[in-house]
Amino acid sequence: MTRRILLVNGPNLNLLGTREPEIYGEETLTDVEAHVGRVAGDFGLEVRAVQSNHEGVLIDAIHEAREDCSAIIINPGAFTHTSIALRDALSGVALPVAEVHISNVHAREDFRRHSYISGVADCVIVGCGVQGYELAVRRLAAVLAG
């Protein structure tokens, strides 16, 4: 199988760099995707990135990953707290999963503290800013190396 990671970003993450920079920073989604690609390349991994504000698009991308990906990094955005369907898709493809949140969701509103995704994730990285994506790549590379 191709050593590829699917990078999934959920709703509103297309606004990185302009949306609440005091919380999410000033790097754009394009910056994040490029950085993830560089770090993954250091481990001989490729990256396919998808971002959508539509749950079904993300689910379809996750389903497609079982054909040509070895692992998934997901920042589900607000779907973290609402989407059993995303959880089921991740569980159903049986690939290693890293859940990433740019902000420390545990230090924010109460509703952000519950994740439907965490229960099926191999690791959860919160509050590290966009560096969390790099940490996720490094962790999944170690998991894939065995």
VMD Tcl script that builds the backbone (N, CA, C; Angstrom):
set m [mol new atoms 438]
animate dup $m
set s [atomselect $m all]
$s set {name element resname resid chain x y z} {
  {N N MET 1 A 0.839 -1.193 0.000}
  {CA C MET 1 A 0.000 0.000 0.000}
  {C C MET 1 A 0.878 1.249 0.000}
  {N N THR 2 A 0.410 2.249 -0.685}
  {CA C THR 2 A 1.113 3.526 -0.720}
  {C C THR 2 A 1.225 4.089 0.687}
  {N N ARG 3 A 2.376 4.610 0.991}
  {CA C ARG 3 A 2.566 5.233 2.302}
  {C C ARG 3 A 2.082 6.677 2.191}
  {N N ARG 4 A 0.776 6.833 2.398}
  {CA C ARG 4 A 0.136 8.141 2.258}
  {C C ARG 4 A -0.736 8.389 3.483}
  {N N ILE 5 A -0.742 9.642 3.907}
  {CA C ILE 5 A -1.612 10.080 4.994}
  {C C ILE 5 A -2.707 10.953 4.397}
  {N N LEU 6 A -3.929 10.690 4.827}
  {CA C LEU 6 A -5.034 11.580 4.486}
  {C C LEU 6 A -5.113 12.642 5.569}
  {N N LEU 7 A -5.033 13.896 5.172}
  {CA C LEU 7 A -5.153 15.028 6.085}
  {C C LEU 7 A -6.543 15.612 5.911}
  {N N VAL 8 A -7.369 15.509 6.946}
  {CA C VAL 8 A -8.761 15.945 6.900}
  {C C VAL 8 A -8.937 17.152 7.807}
  {N N ASN 9 A -9.480 18.228 7.253}
  {CA C ASN 9 A -9.824 19.412 8.039}
  {C C ASN 9 A -11.293 19.734 7.827}
  {N N GLY 10 A -11.996 19.896 8.934}
  {CA C GLY 10 A -13.432 20.106 8.901}
  {C C GLY 10 A -13.851 21.557 8.754}
  {N N PRO 11 A -15.079 21.834 9.168}
  {CA C PRO 11 A -15.694 23.129 8.915}
  {C C PRO 11 A -14.923 24.290 9.528}
  {N N ASN 12 A -14.883 25.351 8.762}
  {CA C ASN 12 A -14.300 26.639 9.131}
  {C C ASN 12 A -12.783 26.661 9.156}
  {N N LEU 13 A -12.148 25.515 8.982}
  {CA C LEU 13 A -10.689 25.515 8.986}
  {C C LEU 13 A -10.117 26.111 7.706}
  {N N ASN 14 A -10.941 26.291 6.694}
  {CA C ASN 14 A -10.533 27.037 5.512}
  {C C ASN 14 A -10.286 28.509 5.845}
  {N N LEU 15 A -10.749 28.944 7.004}
  {CA C LEU 15 A -10.573 30.338 7.434}
  {C C LEU 15 A -9.333 30.547 8.305}
  {N N LEU 16 A -8.519 29.501 8.459}
  {CA C LEU 16 A -7.288 29.668 9.250}
  {C C LEU 16 A -6.495 30.861 8.727}
  {N N GLY 17 A -5.930 31.597 9.642}
  {CA C GLY 17 A -5.152 32.784 9.290}
  {C C GLY 17 A -5.951 34.060 9.426}
  {N N THR 18 A -7.279 33.943 9.298}
  {CA C THR 18 A -8.132 35.126 9.448}
  {C C THR 18 A -9.176 34.950 10.533}
  {N N ARG 19 A -9.588 33.732 10.810}
  {CA C ARG 19 A -10.600 33.472 11.838}
  {C C ARG 19 A -9.953 33.450 13.215}
  {N N GLU 20 A -10.345 34.362 14.051}
  {CA C GLU 20 A -9.876 34.403 15.440}
  {C C GLU 20 A -8.395 34.044 15.571}
  {N N PRO 21 A -7.513 34.850 14.996}
  {CA C PRO 21 A -6.084 34.516 15.040}
  {C C PRO 21 A -5.529 34.429 16.457}
  {N N GLU 22 A -6.174 35.072 17.409}
  {CA C GLU 22 A -5.721 34.963 18.799}
  {C C GLU 22 A -5.925 33.550 19.345}
  {N N ILE 23 A -6.805 32.777 18.733}
  {CA C ILE 23 A -7.049 31.385 19.137}
  {C C ILE 23 A -6.346 30.423 18.187}
  {N N TYR 24 A -6.493 30.653 16.884}
  {CA C TYR 24 A -6.054 29.687 15.881}
  {C C TYR 24 A -4.750 30.060 15.184}
  {N N GLY 25 A -4.200 31.223 15.475}
  {CA C GLY 25 A -2.938 31.627 14.877}
  {C C GLY 25 A -3.125 32.312 13.540}
  {N N GLU 26 A -2.012 32.630 12.924}
  {CA C GLU 26 A -2.040 33.397 11.678}
  {C C GLU 26 A -1.675 32.571 10.454}
  {N N GLU 27 A -1.286 31.318 10.641}
  {CA C GLU 27 A -0.972 30.467 9.494}
  {C C GLU 27 A -2.260 30.045 8.804}
  {N N THR 28 A -2.208 29.979 7.490}
  {CA C THR 28 A -3.372 29.589 6.706}
  {C C THR 28 A -3.436 28.066 6.560}
  {N N LEU 29 A -4.552 27.596 6.066}
  {CA C LEU 29 A -4.672 26.169 5.803}
  {C C LEU 29 A -3.662 25.732 4.747}
  {N N THR 30 A -3.421 26.571 3.777}
  {CA C THR 30 A -2.401 26.269 2.761}
  {C C THR 30 A -1.039 26.104 3.410}
  {N N ASP 31 A -0.710 26.974 4.376}
  {CA C ASP 31 A 0.549 26.854 5.113}
  {C C ASP 31 A 0.618 25.525 5.851}
  {N N VAL 32 A -0.470 25.171 6.528}
  {CA C VAL 32 A -0.516 23.924 7.295}
  {C C VAL 32 A -0.322 22.727 6.371}
  {N N GLU 33 A -1.047 22.710 5.254}
  {CA C GLU 33 A -0.943 21.584 4.324}
  {C C GLU 33 A 0.470 21.447 3.769}
  {N N ALA 34 A 1.099 22.562 3.443}
  {CA C ALA 34 A 2.470 22.523 2.919}
  {C C ALA 34 A 3.435 22.005 3.980}
  {N N HIS 35 A 3.283 22.458 5.210}
  {CA C HIS 35 A 4.170 22.016 6.291}
  {C C HIS 35 A 3.981 20.517 6.561}
  {N N VAL 36 A 2.744 20.071 6.602}
  {CA C VAL 36 A 2.482 18.647 6.811}
  {C C VAL 36 A 3.132 17.826 5.690}
  {N N GLY 37 A 3.034 18.305 4.470}
  {CA C GLY 37 A 3.648 17.613 3.339}
  {C C GLY 37 A 5.159 17.500 3.474}
  {N N ARG 38 A 5.789 18.589 3.935}
  {CA C ARG 38 A 7.254 18.569 4.119}
  {C C ARG 38 A 7.654 17.586 5.219}
  {N N VAL 39 A 6.961 17.637 6.340}
  {CA C VAL 39 A 7.301 16.738 7.456}
  {C C VAL 39 A 7.045 15.286 7.057}
  {N N ALA 40 A 5.931 15.039 6.411}
  {CA C ALA 40 A 5.623 13.674 5.975}
  {C C ALA 40 A 6.694 13.168 5.008}
  {N N GLY 41 A 7.146 14.039 4.125}
  {CA C GLY 41 A 8.195 13.663 3.180}
  {C C GLY 41 A 9.460 13.196 3.870}
  {N N ASP 42 A 9.762 13.782 5.027}
  {CA C ASP 42 A 10.929 13.358 5.802}
  {C C ASP 42 A 10.837 11.897 6.223}
  {N N PHE 43 A 9.618 11.367 6.277}
  {CA C PHE 43 A 9.394 9.979 6.677}
  {C C PHE 43 A 9.025 9.097 5.481}
  {N N GLY 44 A 9.184 9.643 4.280}
  {CA C GLY 44 A 8.835 8.883 3.090}
  {C C GLY 44 A 7.344 8.724 2.887}
  {N N LEU 45 A 6.587 9.650 3.440}
  {CA C LEU 45 A 5.134 9.608 3.337}
  {C C LEU 45 A 4.623 10.704 2.412}
  {N N GLU 46 A 3.564 10.421 1.705}
  {CA C GLU 46 A 2.857 11.415 0.915}
  {C C GLU 46 A 1.648 11.894 1.711}
  {N N VAL 47 A 1.060 13.003 1.282}
  {CA C VAL 47 A -0.130 13.540 1.944}
  {C C VAL 47 A -1.170 13.896 0.894}
  {N N ARG 48 A -2.393 13.505 1.156}
  {CA C ARG 48 A -3.540 14.003 0.391}
  {C C ARG 48 A -4.392 14.792 1.369}
  {N N ALA 49 A -4.692 16.030 1.038}
  {CA C ALA 49 A -5.428 16.910 1.938}
  {C C ALA 49 A -6.833 17.172 1.427}
  {N N VAL 50 A -7.770 17.198 2.355}
  {CA C VAL 50 A -9.147 17.567 2.044}
  {C C VAL 50 A -9.673 18.453 3.172}
  {N N GLN 51 A -10.373 19.501 2.793}
  {CA C GLN 51 A -11.070 20.348 3.749}
  {C C GLN 51 A -12.462 20.564 3.199}
  {N N SER 52 A -13.437 20.461 4.088}
  {CA C SER 52 A -14.801 20.758 3.667}
  {C C SER 52 A -15.613 21.224 4.859}
  {N N ASN 53 A -16.604 22.026 4.543}
  {CA C ASN 53 A -17.585 22.455 5.538}
  {C C ASN 53 A -18.793 21.524 5.521}
  {N N HIS 54 A -18.709 20.442 4.734}
  {CA C HIS 54 A -19.818 19.513 4.561}
  {C C HIS 54 A -19.416 18.130 5.051}
  {N N GLU 55 A -20.145 17.624 6.001}
  {CA C GLU 55 A -19.836 16.359 6.653}
  {C C GLU 55 A -19.714 15.202 5.655}
  {N N GLY 56 A -20.630 15.097 4.713}
  {CA C GLY 56 A -20.617 13.992 3.761}
  {C C GLY 56 A -19.369 13.964 2.896}
  {N N VAL 57 A -18.851 15.130 2.536}
  {CA C VAL 57 A -17.619 15.198 1.747}
  {C C VAL 57 A -16.460 14.598 2.540}
  {N N LEU 58 A -16.413 14.905 3.830}
  {CA C LEU 58 A -15.355 14.366 4.684}
  {C C LEU 58 A -15.500 12.857 4.847}
  {N N ILE 59 A -16.719 12.398 5.015}
  {CA C ILE 59 A -16.962 10.955 5.154}
  {C C ILE 59 A -16.541 10.235 3.882}
  {N N ASP 60 A -16.909 10.781 2.724}
  {CA C ASP 60 A -16.508 10.161 1.455}
  {C C ASP 60 A -14.985 10.085 1.332}
  {N N ALA 61 A -14.292 11.139 1.720}
  {CA C ALA 61 A -12.823 11.143 1.651}
  {C C ALA 61 A -12.239 10.085 2.580}
  {N N ILE 62 A -12.809 9.930 3.748}
  {CA C ILE 62 A -12.338 8.914 4.694}
  {C C ILE 62 A -12.565 7.521 4.112}
  {N N HIS 63 A -13.730 7.279 3.532}
  {CA C HIS 63 A -13.997 5.979 2.911}
  {C C HIS 63 A -12.999 5.685 1.790}
  {N N GLU 64 A -12.702 6.684 0.972}
  {CA C GLU 64 A -11.760 6.510 -0.127}
  {C C GLU 64 A -10.350 6.218 0.377}
  {N N ALA 65 A -10.027 6.675 1.573}
  {CA C ALA 65 A -8.682 6.485 2.124}
  {C C ALA 65 A -8.319 5.025 2.302}
  {N N ARG 66 A -9.294 4.173 2.501}
  {CA C ARG 66 A -8.955 2.751 2.709}
  {C C ARG 66 A -8.347 2.133 1.463}
  {N N GLU 67 A -8.506 2.801 0.313}
  {CA C GLU 67 A -7.953 2.291 -0.940}
  {C C GLU 67 A -6.486 2.655 -1.133}
  {N N ASP 68 A -6.057 3.819 -0.601}
  {CA C ASP 68 A -4.699 4.259 -0.933}
  {C C ASP 68 A -3.982 5.025 0.179}
  {N N CYS 69 A -4.477 4.935 1.394}
  {CA C CYS 69 A -3.819 5.623 2.514}
  {C C CYS 69 A -3.477 4.637 3.617}
  {N N SER 70 A -2.485 5.010 4.397}
  {CA C SER 70 A -2.037 4.171 5.508}
  {C C SER 70 A -2.478 4.711 6.855}
  {N N ALA 71 A -2.884 5.999 6.903}
  {CA C ALA 71 A -3.262 6.627 8.162}
  {C C ALA 71 A -4.026 7.916 7.870}
  {N N ILE 72 A -4.659 8.446 8.918}
  {CA C ILE 72 A -5.466 9.661 8.784}
  {C C ILE 72 A -5.140 10.624 9.918}
  {N N ILE 73 A -4.935 11.884 9.555}
  {CA C ILE 73 A -4.896 12.981 10.524}
  {C C ILE 73 A -6.183 13.753 10.317}
  {N N ILE 74 A -6.910 13.991 11.393}
  {CA C ILE 74 A -8.172 14.714 11.268}
  {C C ILE 74 A -8.298 15.799 12.319}
  {N N ASN 75 A -8.623 16.993 11.847}
  {CA C ASN 75 A -9.104 18.062 12.706}
  {C C ASN 75 A -10.554 18.245 12.284}
  {N N PRO 76 A -11.474 17.633 13.028}
  {CA C PRO 76 A -12.859 17.648 12.601}
  {C C PRO 76 A -13.577 18.973 12.858}
  {N N GLY 77 A -12.880 19.944 13.454}
  {CA C GLY 77 A -13.533 21.212 13.751}
  {C C GLY 77 A -14.759 20.973 14.613}
  {N N ALA 78 A -15.819 21.700 14.349}
  {CA C ALA 78 A -17.037 21.590 15.153}
  {C C ALA 78 A -17.686 20.213 15.059}
  {N N PHE 79 A -17.386 19.440 13.997}
  {CA C PHE 79 A -17.945 18.090 13.903}
  {C C PHE 79 A -17.417 17.182 15.016}
  {N N THR 80 A -16.335 17.586 15.656}
  {CA C THR 80 A -15.796 16.834 16.796}
  {C C THR 80 A -16.886 16.533 17.801}
  {N N HIS 81 A -17.716 17.521 18.047}
  {CA C HIS 81 A -18.679 17.485 19.143}
  {C C HIS 81 A -20.064 17.021 18.705}
  {N N THR 82 A -20.225 16.757 17.401}
  {CA C THR 82 A -21.574 16.463 16.906}
  {C C THR 82 A -21.670 15.236 16.010}
  {N N SER 83 A -20.580 14.769 15.453}
  {CA C SER 83 A -20.695 13.804 14.355}
  {C C SER 83 A -20.350 12.370 14.734}
  {N N ILE 84 A -21.382 11.609 14.976}
  {CA C ILE 84 A -21.219 10.171 15.145}
  {C C ILE 84 A -20.879 9.548 13.791}
  {N N ALA 85 A -21.376 10.161 12.721}
  {CA C ALA 85 A -21.105 9.650 11.368}
  {C C ALA 85 A -19.610 9.697 11.032}
  {N N LEU 86 A -18.922 10.775 11.395}
  {CA C LEU 86 A -17.467 10.838 11.179}
  {C C LEU 86 A -16.765 9.776 12.010}
  {N N ARG 87 A -17.191 9.616 13.245}
  {CA C ARG 87 A -16.601 8.584 14.111}
  {C C ARG 87 A -16.762 7.214 13.466}
  {N N ASP 88 A -17.974 6.923 12.986}
  {CA C ASP 88 A -18.227 5.622 12.377}
  {C C ASP 88 A -17.390 5.419 11.120}
  {N N ALA 89 A -17.214 6.473 10.332}
  {CA C ALA 89 A -16.391 6.369 9.120}
  {C C ALA 89 A -14.948 6.050 9.483}
  {N N LEU 90 A -14.409 6.746 10.474}
  {CA C LEU 90 A -13.033 6.500 10.906}
  {C C LEU 90 A -12.874 5.087 11.453}
  {N N SER 91 A -13.824 4.667 12.239}
  {CA C SER 91 A -13.785 3.314 12.785}
  {C C SER 91 A -13.893 2.277 11.670}
  {N N GLY 92 A -14.730 2.558 10.703}
  {CA C GLY 92 A -14.994 1.614 9.636}
  {C C GLY 92 A -13.832 1.370 8.691}
  {N N VAL 93 A -12.961 2.365 8.506}
  {CA C VAL 93 A -11.842 2.163 7.581}
  {C C VAL 93 A -10.649 1.490 8.252}
  {N N ALA 94 A -10.649 1.438 9.564}
  {CA C ALA 94 A -9.630 0.697 10.320}
  {C C ALA 94 A -8.205 1.119 9.982}
  {N N LEU 95 A -7.976 2.428 9.892}
  {CA C LEU 95 A -6.633 2.979 9.708}
  {C C LEU 95 A -6.232 3.710 10.985}
  {N N PRO 96 A -4.931 3.817 11.262}
  {CA C PRO 96 A -4.510 4.633 12.407}
  {C C PRO 96 A -4.980 6.076 12.213}
  {N N VAL 97 A -5.454 6.678 13.312}
  {CA C VAL 97 A -6.017 8.025 13.270}
  {C C VAL 97 A -5.380 8.894 14.344}
  {N N ALA 98 A -4.980 10.101 13.934}
  {CA C ALA 98 A -4.535 11.131 14.882}
  {C C ALA 98 A -5.552 12.261 14.826}
  {N N GLU 99 A -6.122 12.592 15.969}
  {CA C GLU 99 A -7.066 13.711 16.088}
  {C C GLU 99 A -6.281 14.939 16.547}
  {N N VAL 100 A -6.460 16.044 15.835}
  {CA C VAL 100 A -5.722 17.276 16.127}
  {C C VAL 100 A -6.700 18.418 16.373}
  {N N HIS 101 A -6.407 19.204 17.406}
  {CA C HIS 101 A -7.123 20.461 17.652}
  {C C HIS 101 A -6.086 21.537 17.925}
  {N N ILE 102 A -6.198 22.628 17.205}
  {CA C ILE 102 A -5.230 23.715 17.312}
  {C C ILE 102 A -5.269 24.354 18.697}
  {N N SER 103 A -6.457 24.617 19.194}
  {CA C SER 103 A -6.601 25.238 20.517}
  {C C SER 103 A -6.750 24.153 21.582}
  {N N ASN 104 A -6.603 24.552 22.822}
  {CA C ASN 104 A -6.839 23.626 23.927}
  {C C ASN 104 A -8.338 23.610 24.187}
  {N N VAL 105 A -9.010 22.643 23.607}
  {CA C VAL 105 A -10.469 22.574 23.714}
  {C C VAL 105 A -10.934 22.390 25.157}
  {N N HIS 106 A -10.068 21.886 26.011}
  {CA C HIS 106 A -10.432 21.656 27.408}
  {C C HIS 106 A -10.431 22.944 28.227}
  {N N ALA 107 A -9.849 23.989 27.688}
  {CA C ALA 107 A -9.805 25.284 28.371}
  {C C ALA 107 A -10.825 26.256 27.776}
  {N N ARG 108 A -11.698 25.740 26.927}
  {CA C ARG 108 A -12.688 26.596 26.260}
  {C C ARG 108 A -14.098 26.261 26.738}
  {N N GLU 109 A -15.079 26.518 25.940}
  {CA C GLU 109 A -16.467 26.276 26.339}
  {C C GLU 109 A -16.688 24.801 26.664}
  {N N ASP 110 A -17.618 24.545 27.567}
  {CA C ASP 110 A -17.882 23.178 28.006}
  {C C ASP 110 A -18.204 22.234 26.850}
  {N N PHE 111 A -18.989 22.698 25.879}
  {CA C PHE 111 A -19.394 21.805 24.793}
  {C C PHE 111 A -18.217 21.323 23.963}
  {N N ARG 112 A -17.093 22.062 23.989}
  {CA C ARG 112 A -15.923 21.661 23.202}
  {C C ARG 112 A -15.127 20.539 23.868}
  {N N ARG 113 A -15.462 20.189 25.071}
  {CA C ARG 113 A -14.687 19.188 25.804}
  {C C ARG 113 A -15.051 17.757 25.446}
  {N N HIS 114 A -16.157 17.567 24.737}
  {CA C HIS 114 A -16.553 16.216 24.344}
  {C C HIS 114 A -16.218 15.985 22.879}
  {N N SER 115 A -15.555 14.861 22.617}
  {CA C SER 115 A -15.208 14.487 21.246}
  {C C SER 115 A -15.757 13.106 20.939}
  {N N TYR 116 A -16.527 13.020 19.871}
  {CA C TYR 116 A -16.951 11.713 19.383}
  {C C TYR 116 A -15.806 10.980 18.695}
  {N N ILE 117 A -14.780 11.717 18.298}
  {CA C ILE 117 A -13.677 11.148 17.525}
  {C C ILE 117 A -12.616 10.494 18.407}
  {N N SER 118 A -12.385 11.057 19.582}
  {CA C SER 118 A -11.284 10.591 20.440}
  {C C SER 118 A -11.328 9.100 20.735}
  {N N GLY 119 A -12.506 8.548 20.863}
  {CA C GLY 119 A -12.633 7.130 21.188}
  {C C GLY 119 A -12.129 6.187 20.112}
  {N N VAL 120 A -11.979 6.675 18.887}
  {CA C VAL 120 A -11.461 5.834 17.802}
  {C C VAL 120 A -10.101 6.309 17.306}
  {N N ALA 121 A -9.543 7.317 17.955}
  {CA C ALA 121 A -8.241 7.863 17.555}
  {C C ALA 121 A -7.115 7.142 18.290}
  {N N ASP 122 A -6.001 6.967 17.588}
  {CA C ASP 122 A -4.815 6.376 18.205}
  {C C ASP 122 A -4.085 7.384 19.076}
  {N N CYS 123 A -4.236 8.663 18.747}
  {CA C CYS 123 A -3.690 9.723 19.583}
  {C C CYS 123 A -4.529 10.980 19.387}
  {N N VAL 124 A -4.507 11.840 20.392}
  {CA C VAL 124 A -5.231 13.106 20.363}
  {C C VAL 124 A -4.250 14.196 20.760}
  {N N ILE 125 A -4.131 15.207 19.907}
  {CA C ILE 125 A -3.186 16.292 20.145}
  {C C ILE 125 A -3.984 17.591 20.218}
  {N N VAL 126 A -3.946 18.238 21.371}
  {CA C VAL 126 A -4.721 19.472 21.560}
  {C C VAL 126 A -3.828 20.573 22.103}
  {N N GLY 127 A -4.132 21.796 21.682}
  {CA C GLY 127 A -3.518 22.968 22.284}
  {C C GLY 127 A -2.089 23.248 21.882}
  {N N CYS 128 A -1.601 22.630 20.818}
  {CA C CYS 128 A -0.220 22.851 20.366}
  {C C CYS 128 A -0.163 23.785 19.165}
  {N N GLY 129 A -1.263 24.465 18.878}
  {CA C GLY 129 A -1.310 25.291 17.688}
  {C C GLY 129 A -1.197 24.415 16.458}
  {N N VAL 130 A -0.800 25.016 15.351}
  {CA C VAL 130 A -0.681 24.219 14.118}
  {C C VAL 130 A 0.483 23.236 14.192}
  {N N GLN 131 A 1.363 23.386 15.175}
  {CA C GLN 131 A 2.430 22.403 15.369}
  {C C GLN 131 A 1.839 21.029 15.690}
  {N N GLY 132 A 0.611 20.997 16.179}
  {CA C GLY 132 A -0.045 19.724 16.461}
  {C C GLY 132 A -0.119 18.817 15.250}
  {N N TYR 133 A -0.251 19.404 14.065}
  {CA C TYR 133 A -0.279 18.599 12.841}
  {C C TYR 133 A 1.067 17.903 12.622}
  {N N GLU 134 A 2.147 18.622 12.873}
  {CA C GLU 134 A 3.477 18.022 12.736}
  {C C GLU 134 A 3.648 16.880 13.727}
  {N N LEU 135 A 3.209 17.100 14.956}
  {CA C LEU 135 A 3.294 16.047 15.968}
  {C C LEU 135 A 2.492 14.824 15.536}
  {N N ALA 136 A 1.345 15.055 14.910}
  {CA C ALA 136 A 0.513 13.956 14.433}
  {C C ALA 136 A 1.239 13.159 13.349}
  {N N VAL 137 A 1.892 13.845 12.421}
  {CA C VAL 137 A 2.652 13.148 11.381}
  {C C VAL 137 A 3.726 12.291 12.022}
  {N N ARG 138 A 4.465 12.879 12.951}
  {CA C ARG 138 A 5.550 12.141 13.593}
  {C C ARG 138 A 5.022 10.910 14.328}
  {N N ARG 139 A 3.904 11.050 15.011}
  {CA C ARG 139 A 3.333 9.923 15.750}
  {C C ARG 139 A 2.856 8.834 14.792}
  {N N LEU 140 A 2.154 9.222 13.737}
  {CA C LEU 140 A 1.665 8.222 12.793}
  {C C LEU 140 A 2.801 7.547 12.046}
  {N N ALA 141 A 3.869 8.278 11.757}
  {CA C ALA 141 A 5.041 7.669 11.126}
  {C C ALA 141 A 5.610 6.585 12.031}
  {N N ALA 142 A 5.655 6.849 13.324}
  {CA C ALA 142 A 6.147 5.842 14.284}
  {C C ALA 142 A 5.208 4.647 14.341}
  {N N VAL 143 A 3.913 4.892 14.330}
  {CA C VAL 143 A 2.928 3.800 14.346}
  {C C VAL 143 A 3.092 2.947 13.088}
  {N N LEU 144 A 3.223 3.591 11.943}
  {CA C LEU 144 A 3.357 2.851 10.688}
  {C C LEU 144 A 4.666 2.077 10.603}
  {N N ALA 145 A 5.705 2.595 11.265}
  {CA C ALA 145 A 7.003 1.905 11.276}
  {C C ALA 145 A 6.975 0.651 12.129}
  {N N GLY 146 A 5.966 0.587 13.002}
  {CA C GLY 146 A 5.792 -0.624 13.810}
  {C C GLY 146 A 6.492 -0.554 15.099}
}
mol reanalyze $m
mol bondsrecalc $m
mol representation Tube
mol addrep $m
